[in-house]
């Protein structure tokens, strides 16, 4: 790992100064804003104006604050999930056999499918309280963030170079020390990029998380998502543009104040032995270095984390480190138990739904799944052709990546619902086929998973290898097919896998588009689930979820996971 030096332009202050005063004022203002935005959560859900949405733009700052808090609460929960779930899947072969297919299922289950079952649960925890609805909304955003981050960490832990693992053993690191000193730093750059992508993924489905409609249950939580939903319902195009402006401001704010400094900080964990092209430190990072108060807090936290990482927990080269080599007998027993549990679950499901669903209905839903699959494949191929070369170009040029970072985040966060006016009006006016021209809505948000992961992979390309390539004057097709495409391939697979799952999820918004009283439906699995959710038909929603999960798992097992294994075996740096 290379050492990151503080830029010469940064002045480090040793005493409190005017920047500290400004910082304290900003922190206090932020605390007051958060307290004001969250004081409503303990109030009754049926109190006057609790679910009233105003389209006057004067209300947008408050709505933006509440939406942003939900997003970051979900991001924090996603981080906790990632460092538990992904680490266990990467460290235990038996856990991997179960957890990775489950993760495939979870990323394929549409948000409306989660809402159908989770709203009742969270509302039951806090009956009649806004807190229950807030938790349901946060969990919904969590489901659009966590899976991508978990796959990123899992991919990083599975592709650590063997020479670095050997160095950790030579230094006698325990499993705990190895995890925090080798594995987490190696995974940080990719994880930061996927955190940004996950935030954008949360924005993509924000309308559904803040406007919950399941059968006879209708819950509206004030926020940008519910504001957009109301604007679409009332066909208020001016309000749509107000919402776009508010989204742009919020994304720009957390990009400048959080993600851009994190990306600059994560560059010190890049795996290379020579100094690569660097960029100037972000303005906010330079401001932090000019303060005394924040630097003292960050230094204290850094020393504390360093002490925790150095704890000699576990045995050397064993605990949390070496993979358990199972015998064939234990594998047979483990798989047999899983199959037995699966048979019991299948029998219970059959006993519950066999009177509610006919064979004809099941075959029809499977056919709808094939139609949606064709849309997903076509959109992933198109997005790959466009964004893989663009991502490589940006990843190798940090200055350009910095300039386009906010634009990419904003476009990735752009909810498909905001395109409904243009698509619906255009399709109706030109008498186009909904089955074809609603398809691009599936990939508008999820294509950026490919771009972000490819940019992350290209930016992590070791500087010493770049020097070798330049010295050998490797250019053209040889450079593309023998150097860069193999180098970014593990990252591309992660991005394409999550984009594919996201496209399935986005099919609910893409195959059922509304603008005022005009509704267009594309025949497919997404529209089937959306209509069943509106009717409150739990059995049809469950059938759609099972079929969609089956399609995603089969496609992942046939296509993505073999490519993933190939990347791990042949295309990791050693």
N, C-alpha and C positions, 0 to 999 in steps of 0.2 A: 504494500500500500504506500502511495506517495504521501509525503508530508506537505501539508498546505501551509503556505506562509501568508501572513497578513500583508495585504498590498501596501506599498510604500506610501500611497496617498492617504492611508488611514492613520489618523492621529489618536493615540491611546492616552486617555486622560487618567491621571492618578488621583484627582480630587473631584468632589462634586462640583458641577458646573450648570450652566443654563440648560443644557440638554437634559440633565436629570430632572430639573423642575418641569420641563415640558413633558417628559416621560411620565412623571408622577401624575400630572394633570390629566394626561391621556388615559392612564390606567384607571384613575378614579372615574372619568367620564364613561369609559367602557364598562366598568362595574355597575354604575348607575343605569346605563342602558340595558345591560343584561338583567338586572333586578327588575326594571320596569317591564321588560318583555316577558319575564317568566312569572310575574306575580299572579297571573291569571290561572295558573295550572291547578290550583287547589280549589277553584271556584266551581259551582255546579254547572253542568253542561247545558241546562235549560234556562240559565239566567238570561235576562234580556240582553240582546245584542251580542251574545256569546258567539253566534255563528253568522252574524251579519257581515257581509262583504260590501265595501264601498268602492266604486270605481273612480272616485275622485283621486287624482294622483297625490294629493296631500297625505293620504293614508299609506302610500307605498313605502316610505322609510321604516315605519313600524312593522309593516308586513315583511319587508326585507330582513329586518333584524330577527324576527321570529323564525323565518325560513332558514336563515343562516345558522341560528342556534340549533335547530333540528338537524341540519346537515353535519355540523361538527360533533354533536352528540352521537350521531350514527357513525361518524368517522372514528371516534374514540372507541366505540363498541366494536367496530370492524378491526381496529388494531389489536384489541384484546383477543378477539376471535382468531385473527391471523397468527399471532404468536403462540396460540395454543393448538389450534387445529392443524395448521400447515407444518409446524415443527413435529408434531406427533406423527403425521403422515409421512414425513421425510425420514424420520428416525426409526420407525418400526415397520418392518415389511408386512407383518400381519395387519397392523393398523392401516397401512397404505392400501391393502387389498380391499378394505371396507370403506375407508374415509374418502378416497379419490372418487370411486363411483358415486358415493353419497354427495360429494361436492359437485359432481356432474349433474346430479338430479337437482340439487338446490339451485344451481345457477340457471337451470332450464325451467324451473317452476316460475310461472309468470307472477308478477306482483299482485294481480287481482286474485290469483289462486291463494297467495298468502293471506290477503285481506279477508277472504271468505271465512278463514278459520281463526285468524289471529285477532280480529276485531272483537269477537265475542270473548276471547280469553282476556285481553287487556281491559276491556270494559267491565268484565267481571271482577278483576282485581280492584278496580276503583269505580264502583257503580255510581253512575250519575255525576261523575267528576270529569273535568276537562283533562286531568292527568292521564286517565285511561286512554282517551282519544289521542293525546300527545304521544304516549308510548307506542300506540298502534302506528302512528305516522312515522315516528323515529325508526321503528322496526322495519317498516316498509322501505324507508330510505336505506337502512342497513342492508337489506336484501339486494339492493342495487350497487352496493359498494364492496361488501366483504369478500365475495367469491373471487373477484379479480385480484385483490390484494393477497388472498390466500394462495392462489395459483402462482403469483409472482414470487412469494417467499419460498414456496415449495420448489419451484424451478431453480432458484438460486442455491438452495441447500443441496439439491441433487447434482449440481454442476460445479461444485467447488474443485478447483484444480488439485490433482493428487500431490503435486510438489508442496503446495501450501498445507495440505493435511499432514504430509510427512514432516514439515517444519514444526507444526504444532506438537507432533509426537516427540520430536527431538528436544523441544523445549520443556517437555514433561508437563504440559498443560492438562489439567483435569477436564472432565466433560463440561462442567459449568464455565470454566475459564475459556475453553476452546469455543464454546457457543458464543460468548460475548466478545471475544477478542478476534475470532476468525470468521465465524459463520454470519453473525449479524452484520459486521462491517462489510463483508463481501456482498450481502443482500441489500444493503441500504440504498445504493443508487437506483436499482430497479424498483425497489419498494416505494421510493419517493415519487418516481414518475407514475407508478400505478396508483398512489394515493391521489395525485392530481387527477388522474383519469377517473378514479372512483368518485371524487367530488363531482365531476362533470356527469357521471352516470347517475348520481343522485338527482341532479337538476333535471335530467332527461325525463324522469318519472315523477317529478315533484307534484304535478297536477293530480295524479292518482293518490298520492300520499296525503294530500291536504283536502281533497274532496272525495270522501269515502262513501261509496254507494254499493251496498250489499243487500239485495232484497228490499225489505221495508226499512232498513237502517240507512239513514242519510246524515252524515257528519261533515261539517265544513269547518276547518280550522283556518283562521286568518293567516294569510301568507301570500307569497307571490304566486304559488301554484293555484290556490283557490281564486286569486284575483284573475289569473289567466282563464280558468274555467268559467268564471262569471262573464268575462269579456267575450268568450266564444259563444256562450249561451245567448247573450244579448247582441251579438254581432257588432260589437263595439271595436272597430279597428284602431281608433285612437288609443284606447286602453291597452290594446295589444302592444303598440309601440312604446307606451309608458312602461309596460312590464319588461320589454326588451331592454330599455334604458336602465331600469333598476337592476336587472340581471347583470348587465355589462359592468355597472359600477361595483356591485358586490364581488363579482369574479375578479375584477381588476384590483380591488382592495385586498382580498386574501391572497392573491397571487403576489402582490408587491410586499405585503407584510409577513407572509408565512412561506409560501412555496418557493419563491425566488431565493430567499436566504437559505432555505433547506437544500435546494439544488446546489447552490454554491458550497454549502457545508459538506454535502455528500460527495463532492468531487475529490476530497482527500482520501476517500475509500476506493477509488478506482484502482483496478489491478493492473499496474504497469511499473516498470523499473526505470523509465526515463521521464523527463519533464515534457508534458504534452502542451498543446496550445491551451492557454487559459484566457479568461476574460476578467474584466475589472469586477470588483466586489459590488453587489447590489447596493443601492443607496441606503436602504434600511439597515443592511449589515454594517455599512460604514458609520451610520448614525449610532448603532449600538456600541461600536468600538470607541466612540467619542464620549459615551456616558460612563459614569462610575457605578451608579446603582445597578443597572442591568448587567453590566459586566461582572460585578461582584456576585449577583444572584446566579448568573450562568456559570461562573467559576466554581461557586459552592456546589451547584448541582453536578457539574462535571466531575469534581473530586469525589463526591458521594457515589456517583455511578461507577467511577473507576474503582473505588474500594469494594463496591458490591460485585463488580466483574472479577475482581481478584480473589474473591472468597474461594478457598480450596475445597469446594464441595465435590463429593464423589471421588471415585478412584481414577487414577491417571489412565488415559487411553481406554476407558471402559464406560463409566457412567455418562449417559447422554451423548455417547460418542460412537462406539463400535456397534455396528448392526448385529443383531442377534441372528445367528445362522441356525435356522430351524431344520429339524429333521423331516423326512418325508412323512413319517407317521403323524407328527404334530400338525403338519400342513393338512393332511387328510382329515384329521379330527376337527381342525378349525373350520375348514370349508364345509364339512358335513354339518356342523352346528349352524353355520350361517344358512345353508340350504334348508335345514329343518325349520329354522325360524322363519325363513321366507315362505315355506309351504304353509305354515300355520297362519301367517299374515295373509297369504293369498286366499286360503280357505275362508278366513273370517271376512275378507272383503267380498268374496263371491257370495257368501251367505247373506251379507248385508244388502248388496245391490242387485242380485239376480232378478228380483221382482220389479226393479225400477228401470233397468236398461235392457234393451233387446239386442240380439245379435246384429240385426240390421243397423241399429244405432251405432254399435261399436265399429262395424266395418265402415260405416259412413265417416266416422271421426278419424279412422286410420287413413282413409282416402284424403280427407282434409289435411292430415299431417303431411302426406306426400306433396300436396300442393304448396304448403308453407315451406317444406324442405327445398323444393325447387327455387323458391324465391330467396331463401337464405343462401344457398350455394351460389346462385348467380350474383348476389350482392357481395358476398365475400370475395369472389374472384375479381369482380370489378374494383372493389376497394383495394385489394392487394396490388393489382396492376398500377393503380394510381399512387398509393401511399408508401409502398416499399421503397421505390427509388427516391421519393421526396423525403422520407424519413432518414434514409442513409445520408442524403445530401445535407440535411439539417443537423444530423447527429455529428457529422465530421466538421461542422462549422459552428462552434459554440455561440458566436455573436449572432448569427442568423437564428439559431435555435432560441436564443433569448428573446429576440424580436418577435418571433412567431408564437412564443409560448402562450401568451395571453389570448391571441386569436384562436389557437387550437383549443384551449380550454373553453373559450366562449362558444365556439361552434359545437364542441362536444356536449356542452351543457344545454344547448338550444333544444327545448322540448319539441317533440314532433308535433304537438298540438298547435304550436305557433305557425306551422306551415299549413294547417288545415284550410284557412281561408283561400290560399293561393291554389292548392291542389283541388279542393272541392269546386271552386268557381271555374278553374281551368277545365276540369274533367266534364263538368256539366255544360259549359259553354261550347266546347269542341266535340262533345258527344264521344268521349274516349272511354275505354274499357277500365273499370275500377280494378279488375283483377291484375292488370298490367301496371297502370300508372299510379296506383297506391303503393306499389312495391318499394320504390325508393325511400319511403318513410321509414322502412325497417332499418336501413343502414345509415341514416343521417346522423344518428348519435353514436352508434356502435362502431362505425368505421374508424373512429379516432383511437380505439383500443390498439388497432394495428399501428397507426402512426406513432403513438406515444411509446409503445414497446420497441418499435424499430429505432426510433430516435434514441431511446435509452440504450439499446444494444450497440448502435454505432458510436455513441458518445463514450461507451465503456471499452471500445476497441483499444487495446494497449498501444501506447505511443511508440514503444520500441519496435513492435511489429509494423507499425506504419512507416517507421524509418527504414526498416528492412525492405518493405515493398517499394518505397521511393528509390532506395539505392539500387534495387534490381530492375527498376524502371518497368514495373508491371502495370500495364494499362489495358483499356478496352475490355473485350469479353473475358480475357483471362483474369483481370482484376475483379470483375463482377462475379464470375462463377467459381473462382478458386480462392478468393480472398474475402470479399465483403458479404456476399450472400451466405456462405457457410458461417461467417463470424456472427451475423445477426440472426441466423436461423432459429436458435433456441428462443430468442426473444420474440421472433415473429410467430412461432408456434403458440407461445403463451398469449400473445395479442390476438391472433386469429381464433384461438380456442374460446377466449372470453368474448370476442366480437361475435362469434357464432352463437354462443349462448345468449348474448345480449340481443342479437337479431331475433332469435326465437321469442324472447321476452317482449321486444318492441313490436312484434307482430300484432299484439293486442291493440296498440294505438294505430298501427299502420293499416290494418285490415278493416277498421271501423272508424271512419273519419266523419266528424260532424261540424257543421258551421250554421249556427242558428237552427232552423227547422229542417235543413237539408242534411241527410245522412247517406253516406256512400259505404257500401259493404263489399269487400273483396272476399270471395269464397276461400276459406282457409281455417286453420285451427285457432288462430288468434281471435278472429271475429266470433267463432263458435264459443270460446271461453268468455269473451266480453259480453255477448248477449245472454249467456247462461248466468253470469254474475249479476247482470242487471235484473234478471228475473228471479234471482235468489234460488236457482235450482242447484242445490249442492251436489247432487249426483252427477249432473252433466258437467259441472265445474271440475269435480273429481276425475271424471272420465277424461276430460280434456287435458288435465294436468298429468295424468298417468301416461296418456298417449304421447304428449309432448316430451315428457321425461324419457320415455322409451326411445323416441327418435333421437334425442340428444345423446343419450348414453351409447346407443348403437353407432351413431356417427362418430362420436369421440373414440370409441374402441376400435372402429375400423380405420379411421383416418388420423385423428390427432394424436392419440397415444402412441401408435407405432412411430409417427414422426418425432414425437417427444423422446422416445427411447433411442431412436437413431441419433438425434441431436446430442443426447447425453453420452452415447458411446463414441461417436465419431467427430463431433463438432465442438467439443469443449476444449478450452485452452489447457494444455498440459506441459 
